[in-house]
Amino acid sequence: MRIISGRFGGRVLRTTSGPGYRPATGRVRESLFSMLEARGICWSETRVIDIFAGSGSLGIECLSRGAPQAWFVEKSPRAAGLIRRNLQELGARSSEYEVVTRDLFTFLASPPSVRFQLAFLDPPYGRNLLKPAVDRLLETGLVNDDALICAEVEKSVEPIIPKETGTVQLELLRDKIYGQTRIYLWKTTRNA
């Protein structure tokens, strides 16, 4: 898998394989980053969290484009080690990333004080993790107001209605299907 653009553009990432891992194809990643840039994202001001990170390709693509920091949450020690290796081989500075080897829900039980402007969620197919992950993400306040949340799920997953948090809502900006993959892009809005 190659990084599409930026300072690491054209470099190859190592990927992991096995049940639940399916690296985003170049076509899907290109389309996703076009969606984000069409919405005026300023990479130099965007702190990113890549949840169910796998090989870390989405967060690494953001760093390549100028994001100041990316966090990677991946419960598999093998996959988390691969993310670290990819970042080291690319020459990313240690201050630019944090790799968390924990289950998302354990991680969110005591979230860091850092807040993110962009969150990627790529849950394993067939496990119905999207809605609970988005609900917990919103409950913890881990994403800023007006943050973007992007999910890559199987085509059959219908748009979610998040649990009523009282203060934060999601506005669906995009719903796009690529073969067996569906991309959702939401914006968070705070209730008055």
C-alpha positions as CSV (number, residue, x, y, z in Angstrom):
1,M,0.0,0.0,0.0
2,R,1.4,3.4,-1.0
3,I,0.9,6.8,0.7
4,I,-0.9,9.0,-1.8
5,S,0.3,12.5,-1.1
6,G,2.5,14.8,1.0
7,R,6.0,14.4,2.4
8,F,5.7,10.6,2.5
9,G,3.9,10.4,-0.8
10,G,4.7,7.3,-2.9
11,R,6.3,5.5,0.0
12,V,5.1,1.9,0.7
13,L,3.5,1.0,4.0
14,R,3.7,-2.5,5.5
15,T,0.2,-4.0,6.1
16,T,-1.1,-6.7,8.3
17,S,-3.4,-9.6,7.3
18,G,-5.8,-11.8,9.0
19,P,-9.4,-11.8,10.1
20,G,-10.8,-8.3,10.5
21,Y,-8.0,-6.6,8.5
22,R,-8.7,-5.1,5.1
23,P,-6.5,-2.1,4.2
24,A,-8.4,0.6,2.4
25,T,-7.8,0.5,-1.3
26,G,-6.0,3.4,-3.0
27,R,-9.2,4.3,-4.7
28,V,-11.2,4.5,-1.5
29,R,-8.4,6.5,0.3
30,E,-8.1,8.9,-2.6
31,S,-11.8,9.5,-2.6
32,L,-11.9,9.9,1.1
33,F,-9.1,12.5,1.2
34,S,-10.7,14.4,-1.7
35,M,-14.0,14.6,0.4
36,L,-12.0,16.0,3.3
37,E,-10.1,18.5,1.3
38,A,-13.3,19.6,-0.5
39,R,-14.6,20.6,2.9
40,G,-11.7,22.9,3.4
41,I,-9.7,20.8,5.9
42,C,-6.5,22.6,6.9
43,W,-4.0,19.7,7.6
44,S,-1.6,21.9,9.6
45,E,-4.4,22.6,12.1
46,T,-5.9,19.1,12.3
47,R,-5.1,16.6,15.0
48,V,-6.2,13.1,14.0
49,I,-7.3,9.9,15.7
50,D,-7.3,6.7,13.7
51,I,-9.5,4.2,15.5
52,F,-9.4,0.4,14.7
53,A,-6.2,1.6,13.0
54,G,-4.9,-1.7,11.4
55,S,-1.8,-0.6,9.5
56,G,-2.4,3.1,10.3
57,S,-2.7,4.1,6.7
58,L,-5.3,6.8,7.3
59,G,-3.5,8.5,10.1
60,I,-0.2,8.2,8.4
61,E,-1.7,9.8,5.2
62,C,-2.8,12.7,7.4
63,L,0.7,13.1,8.9
64,S,2.1,13.0,5.3
65,R,-0.2,15.9,4.4
66,G,0.9,18.0,7.3
67,A,-1.3,17.1,10.3
68,P,0.7,18.0,13.5
69,Q,-0.2,14.8,15.3
70,A,-2.0,11.5,14.8
71,W,-3.1,9.0,17.4
72,F,-3.6,5.3,16.5
73,V,-5.8,3.1,18.5
74,E,-5.4,-0.6,17.7
75,K,-6.0,-3.5,20.1
76,S,-3.8,-6.0,18.3
77,P,-0.2,-5.8,19.6
78,R,1.1,-7.2,16.2
79,A,-0.8,-4.5,14.2
80,A,0.2,-1.7,16.7
81,G,3.8,-2.8,16.3
82,L,3.5,-2.6,12.6
83,I,2.2,1.0,12.8
84,R,5.2,2.0,15.0
85,R,7.5,0.3,12.5
86,N,5.9,2.1,9.5
87,L,6.2,5.5,11.3
88,Q,9.8,4.9,12.2
89,E,10.7,3.7,8.7
90,L,9.1,6.8,7.3
91,G,11.1,9.0,9.6
92,A,8.1,10.5,11.5
93,R,9.1,12.3,14.7
94,S,8.0,10.7,17.9
95,S,6.2,13.9,18.9
96,E,3.9,13.5,15.9
97,Y,2.2,10.3,16.9
98,E,1.0,8.1,19.7
99,V,0.2,4.4,19.2
100,V,-2.2,3.1,21.8
101,T,-2.4,-0.7,22.0
102,R,-5.8,-1.1,23.7
103,D,-9.3,-2.0,22.9
104,L,-11.2,1.2,21.9
105,F,-13.7,1.0,24.7
106,T,-11.0,0.4,27.3
107,F,-9.1,3.4,25.9
108,L,-12.3,5.6,26.0
109,A,-13.0,4.6,29.6
110,S,-10.3,7.1,30.6
111,P,-9.7,9.2,27.5
112,P,-6.7,11.6,27.2
113,S,-7.1,15.3,27.6
114,V,-6.2,15.7,23.9
115,R,-9.0,16.7,21.5
116,F,-9.2,15.8,17.8
117,Q,-10.5,17.6,14.8
118,L,-10.7,14.4,12.7
119,A,-11.6,10.9,13.7
120,F,-11.4,7.8,11.5
121,L,-13.3,4.6,12.4
122,D,-12.6,1.4,10.5
123,P,-14.2,-1.3,12.7
124,P,-13.9,-5.0,11.8
125,Y,-16.7,-6.0,9.4
126,G,-19.7,-7.9,10.9
127,R,-19.2,-7.0,14.5
128,N,-21.7,-4.1,14.8
129,L,-19.1,-1.8,16.4
130,L,-19.8,1.4,14.5
131,K,-22.7,2.8,16.6
132,P,-21.2,2.0,20.0
133,A,-17.9,3.4,19.0
134,V,-19.4,6.7,17.7
135,D,-21.6,6.9,20.8
136,R,-18.6,6.6,23.2
137,L,-16.5,9.0,21.1
138,L,-19.2,11.6,21.4
139,E,-19.8,10.9,25.1
140,T,-16.2,11.4,26.0
141,G,-15.8,14.7,24.2
142,L,-12.7,13.4,22.5
143,V,-13.6,15.3,19.3
144,N,-13.9,19.0,19.1
145,D,-17.0,21.0,18.0
146,D,-17.2,21.0,14.2
147,A,-14.9,17.9,14.0
148,L,-15.2,15.5,11.2
149,I,-15.8,11.8,11.8
150,C,-15.2,9.4,9.0
151,A,-16.2,5.7,9.1
152,E,-15.3,2.9,6.6
153,V,-17.7,0.1,7.0
154,E,-19.3,-2.7,5.0
155,K,-21.8,-1.6,2.3
156,S,-24.8,-3.0,4.3
157,V,-24.3,-0.8,7.3
158,E,-27.1,1.8,7.5
159,P,-26.6,5.3,8.7
160,I,-26.5,5.4,12.5
161,I,-28.5,7.6,14.8
162,P,-26.1,8.3,17.8
163,K,-27.3,8.0,21.3
164,E,-28.7,11.4,22.5
165,T,-25.7,13.0,24.2
166,G,-27.6,16.2,25.1
167,T,-24.9,18.5,23.6
168,V,-23.4,17.0,20.5
169,Q,-25.1,15.9,17.3
170,L,-23.9,14.5,14.0
171,E,-24.7,15.9,10.6
172,L,-24.3,13.4,7.8
173,L,-22.2,15.1,5.1
174,R,-21.5,12.1,2.8
175,D,-22.6,8.5,2.2
176,K,-20.7,6.8,-0.6
177,I,-20.4,3.2,-1.7
178,Y,-17.3,1.7,-3.3
179,G,-17.9,-2.0,-4.1
180,Q,-18.4,-3.7,-0.7
181,T,-17.2,-0.6,1.2
182,R,-19.2,2.3,2.5
183,I,-17.8,5.6,3.6
184,Y,-19.8,7.9,6.0
185,L,-18.6,11.4,6.7
186,W,-20.2,13.3,9.6
187,K,-19.6,16.7,11.2
188,T,-20.2,17.2,14.9
189,T,-22.3,20.1,15.9
190,R,-23.0,21.4,19.5
191,N,-26.5,22.1,20.6
192,A,-27.1,25.6,21.9
